[in-house]
Amino acid sequence: MTATRKSEDSEIIRERVVRARAIQRERFNEFDGIYSNAMMPSQMIKEICQISDAGRTLLKTAMERLGLSARAYDRILKVSRTIADLADSEEIKIEHLAEAIQYRSLDRDGWAG
């Protein structure tokens, strides 16, 4: 809110969300009952949410420092896949993973009340 850079126009954000949803629909086209990254079961996460060695190191460190569970690990991977989709990236990059970890740490700190 205090940043001096120009924020994204709502229409541009909407277009990115629509495009990310289309990517997810295509990704899960052959799976009954799964339409989005949030709906992925654990075994599918391992296949679809692959991360680099640097990403694994970052996630492992975050898990240890924040005391996160295996369930949180899966959630971070799902959110990072969604962030990558919003960025129109085929791979989950370390910055997508870091952003997802940040959201998780804010949630754990009770930031939202």
N, C-alpha and C positions, 0 to 999 in steps of 0.2 A: 504494500500500500504506500510505502514511502519511497519506492524506487523512482528514479528519474527517467528510466527508459519508457518508451511508448508501449502501452499494453496492446495485446492482440484484439482486433475487432471481433465482436461476437459472431458475426457471419463467418469469419475465417475459422474460428474455433468450432462452430457448428459443422462446417465442411470437413474439418479434420476428424471430428467424432463420427460423422456419417461414413467417411472413408474407412475409419478403423472398424466400425461395425460391419461394413461390407467385407473387410479382410477376415474378420472373425467368422462371419457366416460362411465364407468360402472355405476357411480352414476346417470347420466342423461340419461341412456339408454332408459327409457320409456317416455321421454319428447321430443316432436318434437321441433327441432330448438334450443335446448340447448345442448351444447357440452363441456362447461367449466364453472368453477366457475364465471368467469367474466360475463357470459350471464344470470345469475340467476336474476329473477325478485324479487322485495322486499318481496312479500309474501313467496317465497321459501327460502329466506335468513333466515327467522325466524325459519324455520324447519331444515335446513341443517347446519346452522352456530351457533349452540348452544354453549354458553360459561358458565363457572362457575360463581358463585357469585363474586369471587375475580376478574374474568375477566370483569364482568359487572361494578364493582367498578372502575377498572383501566380505562376502556373505558369511563365511565361517567366523571371521573376526567380529562381525556385527552380532551374530548369534551368541557368541561367547560374552561379549561386552554388555549386550542388552538382556541376556538371559532368556532368549526366545526359544519357543518350543518347535517341534517338527511341524506342527500345524502352521505356525507363523512362517516357517521356511517356505512351505508351499504357497502361502498367501503372498509372500514377497515375490516369489517367482511369477505368480499369476499377474500381480500388479505390474511388475517390470515388463512382462509380455505385452500388457495393455499400453503401457507408456511407449514401448517400442512401436506398437501398431499406430499410435497417435503420431509418432514421428516418422511414419511410413518406412520403418526399418525392418528388414527381414530378420536380422539378428538382434538379440538382446545385448546391448552394449553396456559397458561398465557404468556409464552415466545414467542409463535407465534403471539399472539395479540400485545404484546409489540413491536415486530419487525415491524408489519404492521403499528402501530401508529407512530413509528420512521420514516418509509418511508413517511407517510402522512405529518408529521411535516417538514421533509426535503423539500418536495414538496411545502408546504405553505411558507416556508422561502425563496423560490427562489434559493435554493441551487444549482440547476442545471443550473442556468443562467436565 
